[in-house]
Amino acid sequence: MGVADDFRRFRGKYIIGTDLMASIGGRYRRITRRLNRDFWDSESEHDHSRYVGSYGRDTAAKGVSDLDVAFRLPGDLYYKYDAYQSNGQSALLQAVKNSLLTTFQSSKIGGDGQVVVLTFDDGIQFEILPVFNNKAGTWTYPDSNGGGSWKTCNPQAEIAAVSVRNAAVNGNLKALCRMMRIWRDHNSVPMSGALIDALAYQFLENWEHRAESFLYHDYMARDFLKFINDQDKDKAYWRMPGSGSYVYRKGPFGYHAGVDHKYAVLACGLQGEENGPARRAHWRTVFGNTFPV
């Protein structure tokens, strides 16, 4: 098997399995139905709810454990909680938490100041962000930190931007984002999924082979590692495509990318099936055991 076959098999191992997707979908529908009952007097399992974050952008990979879900609330509730003399945002998050406790008594439910966190026994965690629609197409959400405030986000624009660019580059944007999550997890690199997506989006704007097939996925991984390594070491944040929201650096990541770029260069120099075992060994150094032997 050649390079294209290697990376096609790699894709089969880094995408999220159907069993996990089914489990996530079932829990998502139960969460949505519970919140719709209490806030919309509805039994819908889909209305007012949307995946956001990596899963919403369709860039999540095997091993995903955190799911971000935005749930839209009726607009009159914004005025109700905004009228609180002290931290109505905290009261709103507590109302969402109490609703979920009705259905998920055996699960751990907490929060981090902006979301309600629902953790299942198998470690899968849903972070539910209550939101209100704005005329501009953005969402307003509560932040209970520092006495409480309202903030604005636009994950819908991020999802749309990633989808449009992915279609323009033959599906390579989402493939690259997923591959690099495997790299990050294997090497414990301090990078958020959002930062991987933002950098991959920038990289593929001008990469010369951006619309090629699996045959170029080795070059894509190699060149993206160099692109990461070449980022300004003092830069504190980047911008998300679509929304322009800030994505902050979590820690130093250039060193890991620089080291693995060298292995990627070696792997790309080993063409032909006679070099297959050595080539795959280099890629397994970069990506770990998820890369096929």
C-alpha positions in Angstrom: 0.0 0.0 0.0 1.1 3.5 -0.8 0.8 6.9 0.9 -2.8 7.5 -0.2 -3.8 4.1 1.2 -2.0 4.8 4.5 -3.8 8.1 5.1 -7.1 6.7 3.9 -6.8 4.0 6.6 -5.6 6.6 9.1 -8.9 8.5 8.4 -10.8 5.3 9.2 -9.1 5.3 12.6 -9.3 9.0 13.5 -12.9 9.7 12.7 -15.4 9.3 15.5 -17.0 5.8 15.5 -20.6 5.2 14.8 -21.3 3.8 18.3 -20.0 6.9 20.0 -21.9 9.1 17.6 -25.1 7.3 18.3 -24.5 7.6 22.1 -23.7 11.3 21.8 -26.8 11.8 19.6 -29.1 10.0 22.1 -27.9 12.1 25.0 -28.1 15.3 23.0 -31.8 14.5 22.2 -32.6 13.8 25.9 -30.9 17.1 27.0 -32.8 19.0 24.3 -36.1 17.4 25.2 -35.7 18.2 28.9 -34.9 21.8 28.3 -37.6 22.3 25.8 -40.1 20.9 28.3 -39.2 23.4 31.0 -38.4 26.5 28.9 -40.6 26.1 25.8 -43.4 23.8 26.8 -42.4 21.5 24.0 -41.4 17.8 23.6 -39.1 18.5 20.7 -35.7 16.7 20.7 -34.2 19.1 18.2 -35.7 22.6 18.4 -33.7 25.4 20.0 -30.6 23.3 20.3 -27.4 23.1 18.3 -24.0 21.5 18.6 -21.2 24.1 18.6 -17.5 23.9 19.3 -15.4 21.2 17.5 -18.3 18.8 17.2 -20.5 21.5 15.7 -17.7 22.5 13.2 -17.4 18.8 12.4 -13.7 18.9 13.2 -13.7 16.6 16.3 -11.8 13.3 16.2 -11.6 10.0 17.8 -11.2 10.4 21.6 -13.6 13.4 21.8 -15.1 13.6 25.3 -16.3 17.2 25.5 -19.4 18.2 23.6 -20.5 21.9 23.4 -24.3 22.5 23.0 -26.0 25.9 22.7 -29.6 26.0 23.8 -31.7 29.0 22.8 -34.0 30.4 25.5 -37.1 32.5 25.0 -36.3 36.2 24.8 -38.4 37.3 27.7 -36.1 35.3 30.1 -33.3 37.6 29.2 -35.2 40.6 30.6 -36.2 38.6 33.6 -32.7 37.7 34.6 -31.2 41.0 33.4 -33.4 42.8 35.9 -31.9 40.9 38.9 -30.1 43.3 41.3 -27.2 40.8 41.6 -25.9 38.2 39.2 -29.0 37.3 37.3 -26.6 35.3 35.0 -25.8 32.9 37.9 -29.6 32.5 38.5 -30.2 31.7 34.9 -27.5 29.0 34.8 -28.9 27.6 38.0 -32.4 27.4 36.4 -30.9 25.4 33.5 -29.0 23.2 35.9 -32.2 22.5 37.9 -34.0 21.6 34.7 -31.4 19.0 33.8 -31.4 17.6 37.3 -35.0 16.5 36.7 -33.8 14.0 34.1 -30.2 13.3 34.9 -30.2 12.8 38.7 -27.5 10.1 38.5 -25.1 12.3 36.5 -22.7 14.9 37.8 -23.9 18.4 37.0 -21.8 21.5 37.6 -20.7 24.7 35.9 -17.8 27.0 35.1 -19.5 30.4 35.1 -20.7 30.3 31.5 -22.0 26.8 30.9 -23.8 24.0 32.7 -21.6 20.9 32.7 -23.2 17.5 32.5 -20.8 14.6 33.0 -21.8 11.0 32.4 -20.4 7.9 34.0 -18.3 7.1 30.9 -16.5 10.4 31.1 -18.5 12.0 28.2 -19.2 15.6 29.1 -21.7 18.0 27.7 -21.3 21.7 28.2 -24.6 23.5 27.8 -24.5 27.2 26.9 -27.9 29.0 27.3 -28.2 31.7 24.7 -30.5 34.4 23.4 -30.9 35.3 19.7 -29.8 38.8 18.6 -30.9 40.5 15.4 -27.4 40.5 14.1 -27.4 36.7 14.1 -25.2 36.5 17.1 -26.0 35.0 20.5 -26.0 36.6 24.0 -25.0 34.3 26.8 -24.5 34.6 30.6 -21.2 34.9 32.4 -21.6 34.6 36.1 -18.0 35.4 36.8 -17.0 38.7 38.5 -20.5 39.6 39.6 -22.2 38.6 36.3 -22.4 40.0 32.8 -23.7 39.3 29.3 -21.4 38.3 26.5 -21.8 37.8 22.8 -20.7 34.9 20.5 -21.2 33.7 17.0 -20.5 30.0 16.6 -22.9 29.8 13.7 -20.5 31.9 11.6 -17.6 29.7 12.6 -19.5 26.6 11.5 -20.4 28.2 8.2 -16.8 29.5 7.5 -15.3 26.0 8.2 -17.9 24.3 6.0 -17.3 26.7 3.1 -13.5 26.4 3.1 -13.7 22.7 3.6 -15.8 22.3 0.4 -13.3 24.5 -1.4 -10.3 22.4 -0.5 -11.8 18.9 -1.2 -12.6 18.1 2.4 -9.0 18.6 3.5 -9.7 21.2 6.2 -11.7 18.9 8.3 -9.3 16.1 7.6 -6.3 18.2 8.7 -8.1 19.4 11.9 -8.9 15.8 12.9 -5.4 14.5 12.2 -3.9 17.3 14.2 -6.1 16.5 17.2 -4.6 13.0 17.1 -1.1 14.6 17.0 -2.0 17.0 19.9 -3.4 14.2 22.1 -0.5 11.8 21.4 2.1 14.5 22.3 0.1 16.3 25.0 0.5 19.6 23.1 -1.2 22.5 24.9 -3.5 23.6 22.0 -7.2 23.9 22.0 -9.3 22.4 19.2 -10.4 25.9 18.3 -6.7 27.0 17.8 -6.0 24.0 15.6 -9.1 24.8 13.5 -8.1 28.5 13.2 -4.6 27.7 12.1 -5.6 25.0 9.7 -8.1 27.4 8.2 -5.3 30.0 7.6 -2.8 27.4 6.4 -5.1 25.9 3.7 -6.0 29.3 2.3 -2.7 29.4 0.3 -1.2 25.9 0.5 -0.5 24.8 -3.0 -1.9 21.3 -2.8 -5.0 22.3 -0.8 -7.5 20.6 -3.2 -5.6 17.4 -3.7 -6.6 13.9 -2.5 -5.2 11.5 0.2 -2.0 11.2 -1.9 -1.0 14.6 -0.5 -2.1 14.2 3.1 1.5 13.4 4.1 2.7 16.6 2.6 -0.2 18.4 4.3 0.7 17.1 7.7 4.4 17.9 7.1 3.8 21.4 5.9 1.2 22.2 8.6 3.6 21.2 11.3 6.1 23.6 9.9 3.4 26.3 9.7 2.6 25.7 13.4 6.3 25.8 14.4 6.7 29.1 12.4 4.0 30.9 14.4 5.2 33.9 16.5 6.3 32.5 19.8 5.1 35.6 21.6 1.7 35.8 20.0 -1.0 35.4 22.6 -4.1 34.9 20.5 -5.5 34.2 17.0 -8.9 34.8 15.5 -11.6 32.2 14.7 -12.8 32.1 11.1 -16.3 33.5 10.7 -16.8 35.1 14.1 -13.4 36.7 14.6 -13.5 35.8 18.2 -10.2 35.4 20.1 -8.6 32.0 20.5 -5.8 32.2 23.1 -2.6 30.3 23.4 -2.7 27.7 26.2 1.0 27.1 26.2 4.1 26.6 24.0 3.4 24.3 21.1 6.1 25.2 18.6 8.7 22.8 20.0 6.5 19.8 19.6 5.6 20.8 16.0 9.3 21.4 15.2 10.4 18.0 16.4 7.7 16.2 14.6 8.2 18.2 11.4 11.6 16.5 11.2 10.0 13.0 11.4 7.4 14.1 8.8 10.1 15.2 6.4 11.8 11.8 6.8 8.5 10.0 6.2 7.7 12.0 3.1 11.1 11.1 1.7 10.3 7.4 1.9 8.0 6.8 -1.1 7.2 3.4 -2.5 5.9 0.3 -0.8 9.4 -1.1 -0.2 9.8 1.8 2.2 6.3 1.4 3.7 7.3 0.0 7.1 9.9 2.7 7.8 7.6 5.4 6.5 4.7 4.3 8.7 7.1 4.0 11.7 7.9 7.7 11.3 4.3 8.7 11.1 3.5 6.6 14.2 6.1 8.7 16.0 4.2 11.8 15.0 0.6 10.5 15.4 1.0 7.5 17.8 -0.7 4.2 17.5 -3.7 5.6 15.7 -1.6 5.7 12.5 -1.9 2.3 10.9 1.0 -0.2 10.6 
